[in-house]
Structures are given as C-alpha cells and as structure tokens.
Amino acid sequence: MLPYLHKDSLFPPTDTALKEPNGLLAAGGDLSAERLVDAYSKGIFPWYSEDEPILWWSPDPRTVFFVDTFKPSKSLVRFFKQSDLRVTLNHDFAQTISACAEPRIEQSGTWITEDIINAYIKLHQLGLAHSVEVWQKDQLVGGIYGVSIGKLFCGESMFSRISNGSKLALSCLIGYLKQSNFPLIDCQVANPHLASLGAESLSRRDYLEFVCSASAQKNPQTIWYPKELNAFELLSRAPVSRNKI
C-alpha cells in the first residue's frame, strides 16, 4: 500500500518506491518549504496532476546532465551569435515558472498547479529556487527553473516561445553551473527531448551519493544574485559537439 503522509510524517526510504509506476514513493503531505527541502535533500520530488493528491517520486534510474561532459552544439552557438537574444539569471522567477505552467500544444493540462507555483516562488524568495531567462528585447521567450541546495541543482521545467529558447536557457545554466563546480543537473525522468540533448541515466543509488555530497557543499553568497549572463562565454566553455541538438 502506498504510504500517505500527514503533516509531520517522514518520507519512507527511497528504496521502497514502486517499480510501477517507476519511483512512486508516497502521497499526501504538503508543499511547505521545509517539506520540499527535505524531499530534494533525499532525492525525492513532487509530481502530480490537479485532480490528484500530492505524489512524491524517486525513480530508478534517474535522468541527469553531467556538466563536465555536456556539449552544446555548434548550431546553437551559431544561432545565439546571429540572434538579438540576451540571457539572465533570477531576473523574473515568477514569470518563468508561470510560462512553464502553460499547457504544451500536445497536452490538455499542466502539472505545475497554482499550489506548485506558489510553493516554488516561496522557495525562490528563500534563495533555494532559481531561473534562467531568455529575452528578445523585453519579451520573455525561453527559460528554465529549478531548485538548488548546496551544489545540487534539480531542474524542474523549461519552456520556449521561439526556436531554441529552452535549449539556450538550459545550455547557459549548465555552463554557469560548470563555472561554480556543480557536478550535475537532475532532470528526474527520461524523455526523448532530454535524451536528444545528451541527458544520461544514473542509478538511484549513485544519484543519492551525488545528492549527499553535493547538497552538503557551500556556495559563495553572490552565486544566485540576479545578473545578466554572458551567454557566448557560457556556451563556449564546454566542448562543442558536431551533432545538432
């Protein structure tokens, strides 16, 4: 039987998660900052639809990007050089998560509910959730957001309103994390789009070792200050792939 969490309930061990659906660990609980920090520190994340209780997951294997081996394509670098786009960090978290919540063409709804939006805006205000934004003049055209504890970064969602908008946001985020000695970005579960960008699978056991080590490390206080990012430098820091993404 799936454990149901009450306000003061602890998460069950991640190795008790279901194999089908892969990684479903528990239901219930809340989206308080304390609960979310505890979850991410244990390799757990919430993912549910509006008509469901809060569902908590820890899949095996896990999907990640290793920042040292991530390779933005030459076509993406060329695209950015020829564009009028600029990239920022933490300039508008609320607008970014709201854009990520907009249903995709192939979807009828979204898992990023109002409760999720409000909970992660609270995490952002506490300095634990962050966004990278892509702008065309004053219009937000792409972005990504996620949660960071120490040197652990867990990507939650990204969006694009122009070609390559989300790829640019993701690639700049990875370049920025590489500068700051983060080992990886957690992408939670696999999908064809992430695979096409170079995401890899990692066993839950190995992922949890990364979580334990990375989340305990410290960052300079200024790392998440809002700033404009030098996208060309960030794209150029990683080895460039000859394959298109």
N, C-alpha and C positions, 0 to 999 in steps of 0.2 A: 504494500500500500504506500502511496506517495505521502511523505511527511507533510503535514500542514503546520506552518509557522504561525505562532501568535506573537504578540508584541515583544516579549522577552525571550522568545525561543532562539536557540543557537542553530546554525546551519548543521545539517548532518555531514559526515565525512564525504568528500567528493567521490571516493571510490564506491560509494553506494548509489551513485547516479544510475539511472536506467540506461540500458543499451538501446532500447527502442521505446520512445524516440531518444536518439542519442544524446545523453547528457542531462536529461531532465532530472533534477535533484530534489526539488521541494516546491510547494505552493504556499501562498499566503505571505504573512509578514507585512512590511511597509517599505516605503521608499525614502525613509529618513536618511540624512547624510551619514549618520553612524552606521546604519544597516548597509548602505551602499559601499562605504569604505571597507567595512568588514568583508563584504562579498568579494570585491575586487582583490583584496589582500589575500584571499583564499582561492583565487581562480574561478570565481563564480560571477555570473551576471544575470540581470533580469531581462526577460524577453517574452512578451505576451500580447494578445490582442485585447481590444477594448472590452469585449464581452467575456473575458476570462479573468480569473484571479491572477495576482502576480505570480509568475512562474520563474523559477531560478534554475540556471543551467551551468553545467561544467562538462562540455563534450570531450570525447576522446576518439580521435586525435583532435588537436587544436590547430587552427589556421593562423599563421604568423608571417610577418615580413621580417627578415633579419636585415638590420640597417646596413651592416658592412657589405652585404652581397647584393643589395637592391640596385638595379641598373635601369635608370630612366633611359628611354630610347632616344636616338638621335633625332627622330621625327618630333618628339615632344620638345626637346631643346630648341630645335629649329622653329617649331610652332611658336614658342614663347618669344624668341628673338624677333619674330616678324609681327608680333601682336602689340596691342596697346594695353595689355593687362598689367596689374600690379597685385602683389600678394602681401597679406598682413597676418599678424598673429594677435588673437584676442581683441580685435577691434569691435566685433559685434557678434558675441556668442549667441545672444537671443535670436537674432535674425538668422544665423546659421542653423541652429537646431530647428527652428520653425520651417526653414526651407527644406531641411532633411525630412521633416514630417509630412511634407506634401506628397500625396499618393503618386506613384510612378504610373506611366501610361498602362503598363501591363498589370497593375494592381488595383483592387477595388477599395483598399483601405490602407492604414498605416499602423505599425506597432508603436510609433512614437506618439503616445497619447498626451493629452494635456497634463496628466499627472507626471508622466515621464519628463516632459518639457520643464515643468515647474521644479521637479526634483533636481534635474541637472543644472538648471540655472542657479539653484541654491549651491550646488557643488562648485559651479564657476565662481560664485561670489566668495566661496571659501578658499579659492585658489587651487581647486582639485580637478576641474573640468576646463578644457581649453579648445579653441577653434583656430583653424587656419582658413582665411577667406581669400577668394579671388575676385578682383574688382575690374570692371570695364567702365572707366570713368567713375561715376558714383553708384553704379549698379552692381549688386552682389550677383555674380554669375557662377560661382562654384565654391565649394567648401567642404570641410570635414571637421568633426568634433570627436572628442574622446575624454577619457579620464586618466589622470596621471597621479601615481603615488610613488614618491621617490623617483627612481629611474625606470619604473614600469609605466608604459603607455598602452592603454586599451582603446583602440578605435571603435567607435560606436556606429557612425553612419556618415555618408558623404553624399553630395548632390552636385548636379551640373545643369546649368541652363544654356551652356554653349558647348560645342565640341571641345573635349579635353579639359573642361573646367575642373572636374573632380580629380582627374589624373594629375593635373598640375598641383592642386592642393595637397594630395597625398604625397607626391614626389618631393615637394618642398618641405612638408612635415618630416618625412624620413631624412632628408638632408639636414634639417635643423636638429633632429634628434641625434644624428650621427655626430654633429659638432659637439653635442653635450654628452656623448658616451652612453647613450641608451643602447641596450642590446637588441631590442626588437619592438615591433608593434603587434599587439594581439588583435587579430581580426575575427576571433571567435569561431565561426563556422565557414566551411568552404563554399564557394560558388564559382561558376565558370569565369566571371569577370575578374575576381581576385586571382584566380589561377593564371589568367592571361597576363596579369601584371607582375607575376613572379612570386605569389604567395606560396608558402610551403606548409607541410603538415608536421606537427610536433606531438609526440605522445603527451597525454595529460601529466604523467609523472615528470617528464623532462620540463614541460611548461611550468609546473608548480615549483620546480627547482629554480627556474628563472624568476618566478614571482617572489619567492622567498628572498633571493639575493638582491634583485633589483629594487624591490619596494623598500628595503632597509637602507638604501643609499640616499645621500643628500644631494641637493642641487643648490647652486647659487640663488639667492633670493630674486635676482633680476631675470632669471631664465624665462619666466612667463609674463613679464611685463609686456603690455601692448606695444607693438612696434611694426614697422614696415620691414618685410624680409627682402633680402637680395636674392631673388628667385634664380637668376642666372648663376650666381655663385653656388647656391644650394644644389642646383641641378648638375653643376659641373664637378662637384666634389666626389660624386660617385662614379665608378667606371661606367662608360656609356655602352649600352647594348646596341648591336646592329639590327636587332629584331624590333619590329614595330609593336607598340602596345595599343 
